[in-house]
């Protein structure tokens, strides 16, 4: 299972501090950028607007995000920026807005500048975009040769975000450890860059288990604390380092394949990316037969409000035939689940999902006394 490794470790510049957005125009001027396109959301912009700096010497155009990270939306953004001869594309929003901006900027060979309003994925850090169709079904992810030019992370903005989005980001980032570890621990002699990815993945798990509870309390109260800053940096920066150094060895395995398969079920389109990935972690662990680790994670999931069953995602009605279809989508030839050791079949995935459902519903984990 030898993979080519190209290290794409980090953005060109990353700044994390309260008030960091205020330095945006200074950074634009340093790069000789005078005309920009800002891609923003609707609801997220309402929360972000108080932090948005006045750009006195920059010509600013705006594009309001249409609701999904599609090629059609990407092409509309790129077409507008090209038509108006703009010099950079700026994302102000969450992961899908960020992925749109990265893809549009790559198409035009322009700098991508990211101002995250959420700590829900590592999209602000990574040099790739996850693309969906108009119905929200996963298509593919694209990796770009150019890193993001600048990321300005203001923890005060994150403190104003909805707590359920931070919880989803924690779920997505927790997967970094389980997906990287299931691949890397089976390598006889991991390259140094892969060892760095492994260390970063381990740090993701350590930080999240330590700081998540206090970070969520801060968001619920709308106040910034050290735990929230550390959690936001873990979700965006440390998680980004896993894929940045490890490439396919540190990017995704079983959990994200389950997520990708779930996106084909219409009822899941209202669920957050990180919530579906968090559920995928449990399915991956069930495939591995690692029930003690599941025992330890279930109370953590319950505390954060992450789904640990089909029932929790509104999918408790799925029958065996539908579970097999889910399994088939999970193990399509290009799926990252095949980075795991052994041969994983649709039947095995369906069995793991069914067993997890029975296990979680019965509350068996409460009797085992395991901890993480």
N, C-alpha and C positions, 0 to 999 in steps of 0.2 A: 504494500500500500504506500508506495513512495509518491510524494506530492512535491511539485515545484513550490518553493517558498520565495516570495517576494515581500520584503519587509516594507510595510506602509504604516510606520509606527504612530505618527501623530500629525496634527495640523501644523502648518508653518509657525503659527503663534497661538497660544492659549493663555487666557487671563481669567482667573476666578477671584473676584472680590466684589463686595457690595459697591454699587455705583460704576461698575466696569463699562456699562453701556455708554456712559457719558464720554468715554474716550474714543467713540467710534469715528467721529470726523477726523480726529488727530491721526488715526490709523489709515483712514482713506487718503488723507493728504500725504502721508509718508509714502504711500504707494502710487501717488500721482493719479488717484481716482477722483473724478469730478462729477460723473453722471452714473447713477445707480438705479437698479430696479429692486424694490423691496417687495417680497412675497410674504403676505401675512394672512392670518386667519380672520375670522369674524369675532367669535366669542373670545378667543385667546387675545386678540388685539385690545379688546375692552379692558382686560386685566393688565396687559403689557403697556398700554398707552402712557400711564403716568411715569414710566421709566424710560420711555423713548426720548432720545436727546434731540434738541433742535440742531438741525444741520444747516447752518447759515450759508455756507459756501459750497454746498453740494446740490446739484440738480437731482431731485428725488422723484421717481415714478413708482406707483403702487400697483400691485396685482393682488386681488383677493382670491385666495385658495378656494377651489371649487368643491372640495370635500373628499377627494381620493387622489392617490399618487399614481396617475395613469400616464401613458405615453401621449395621449391627446392633450392633457393639461401641461405636460412637460414641453411639448412642441409649441403650445400657445405662449408659454413664458419665453421660450427661446426665440420665437418669432417676433414677439414684441421687443425684446431686448436688442435683437439684431436690427429691426426696423428703425429704432430710435438711437442706435449706435451707443448703447450703454456700456459701461466699462466694468461693472461688477454686478453680481446678483446676491442679494442679502435675504436670508431666511429669518423671519421673526415668528417663531411658533414651535410646534412639536416635531415629532419624527417624520411624519409624512410630508409636511411643508419643507423640512430640511432635505429630505431625499429628492423632492422635486427640484429644489434649487441646485443641489449637487449635480443632478442629471442634466438640467438645462445649462448650467455653467460649463460642464464638461463638453456638451455638444457645441458650445461656442468658444471653448478654450478661454473662458473668463474666470476670474477669481470667485470662489464661493465663500461668503462670509456668513457666519452662523451666530445668531443671538437666540439661544434656547429660552422658551417660556415654560418648559416642562423638563423634569428629569424622569423621563419615561423610557428612554432607550439610549444607546450610545451613538445614535445617528449623527449628533453634532460633531463627534470625533472621527468617525470612520469615513473612509473614502469609497463608499459604496452606496447604492440606492436599491431599495426593495420595491419592485414594481407590481402593481395590481391591475386587474381589468376594471371596467366601469361598475361591475357588481361587487367589487371588493375581494375578488378571488386572487390569490397569489399567482403571479406569472413566473418571475425570476428575480434574481438580484444581479446587479451590474457593478463591477469593480472598475474604478477609474485610476488612471496613471498619475493624476495630480491630486495632492492632498488639499484639504480645505485651507484657504489662505489665513483665516482668522476665526477664532471662536471666543466670544465674550460671554462668560457665564456669570451672571449676577445672582448670587444665592437669595437675595431679597425678592427677586422676581419669582424664583421657585417657591418661596414661602407663601406667595399669593396664589399658587396653583391649587387645583382641586386635590384633596388627599388621595382619592381613588386612583388618580393618575400617577402619583408618586408610588403608591402600593404596586401598581402594575409595573412601573420601572424597576422596583425592587425584585419583582418576580422574574422579569426578563433578565436582569443582571445576575440573579442567583443561578440561572441556567448556565452562565459562563463557566462556573466551576464544574458542574456535572457533565456538561458536554465536552469541555476540554479534557477533563480527567479521564473520561471513558475512552478517549482516543489515545492520549499521550502516555498513559500509564502502561500501555501495551507495546510501546516502542522500545526496541532493544537499546538504542543509543540516540535519544532525542538531540537534534542540533541545539546549539546554544540559544538561538532565537526562539525555538520551541520551548526550551526550559524557561525562558523569560515569560512566555505566554502562560505557561503552567503556573508560575509564581504569581502572575497578575490575577489569574483565575482564582487561585486560592485566596488572594487578598480580597477579591470581590465577596466571597462567601464570609470571610472573617469580619469584614467591615459591616456587611449587611446584618449579620446576626447580632452584632454588637450595637449598632447605631439606629437600626430601622425604627424601633419603637419610639425612641425620643424624637427622631426626625419627623415621624408622622404626627406626633403630638404637637410639634412646632407648626406644621402646616395647618393642622386643625385650628390652632389658635391664631394663625396668621403672623407668627413671630419667628424670627431667625435665631437659630442656635448653632453651636458647633457641630452637633450631631447631624443637622440637616445639611450643612455645608459639606461635611465629610461624605454623607450619603449621596448627595448630588454629584460630587466629584467621582465617587466610586462608580455610579451609574454611567456617567458620561466619559470620564477619562480612563479609569482603571479598566472598565469593561472594554473600552475601545482598544486598549493596549493588547488585550488577549488576541483579538483577531488581527491587530496590526502587526504583531510579532509572529503569531502562530499560523496565519493564513488559514488554510483548510483544516489544519490540526487544532486550531483554537477558535474556530468560528461557530459552527453549529454541528449537532449530531442528531440524536433522537428527539429531543424536546421540540426543536424548531420544525422538524419534519411532521410531528403531530400537529403543531400550530398550522403549518401550511395546509395540511389535509382538512383541518377544521374550517378553514376559510371557505371551503366549497359548500358548507352547510349554511343556508341563509340565516338561520337563527343565531349564528355566531357573529354576524356582521356588526352587531351592536356591542360586542365584547371587545375589551381592549387587547391589543397585541400582547402585552406582558402577562395578562391574565391567562391567555391561551397557552403561552409558552410555559408559564408556571405549572399549569396542568400537565403539559407535555413532559416536564421534569419528572413528575410522579409516574407517568406511563413509561418513560425510559427506565426509571429505577425498577419498576415492576418487571420490565423485560429482562433486566439484569438479575432479578430475584433478590434485590437489595431491600427487603422489607424493614430491617432495622433502621435504615436511613429514612425510609418513608415514615416510620413511627416517630422519628425525631422532628421531621418537617411538618407534619400535620398540625400540631399545636401552633407553630409559627404561621402557617397558612391561615389558620382560624383567626389568629390575632390580627393579621393584616387584611383579612377579607379576600384572600386569594382562593380561587376555585380548586377544590380537591376531588371533584367528581363530575360526571356528566350532569347529574341532577342539579348541581350548583350552577351550571351553565345553561339550564333550561333544556337539556338534552336527555333527560332521564327516560324519555319515551323510546329511544333508539333500540331497535330489535337486532338480533344476531346478524341478519342480512345487511342491515345498515352499518353495523360495526365492521363487517367484512369490507364494505365499500370504503369506510374510513381507513381501514388497514391497507387497502389497495392504494389509496391516494398517498398514504404515509410512506409506502415502500416503492414508489415509482422509481425507475432506474436512476434518475438524476438526484434523488433525495439524499440529504446528508446523513440520514440514519445508517446508510451503508458504510459510513466511517467507523461505526461501532464494530467490534470483533464478531465473527461468526456470520451466519446467514439469517437475516431477519425477514420473515414472511408476513403477508397480510393476516394469515391465521394467527400468528404469534402476537401481532399487535392487537387484534380483536380479542384474543384471550387475555392479554395483559390489561386492556381497558375493562373488560368484564370482571376480571378478578379484583382490580383496583376498586371498582364500583361496589362490589360485594364487601370488600375489606373495609372500605371507608364507611359505608352505610352501617355496617355492623359495629363500628367503633372499636374494632379489635386493637387498634394502636394504643387505646387508653389503658389496656391491661398489661402492656409489655414493659412499661417503665423505661423506655429508651429515651435518650436525650441527644441533642446535637451540640 
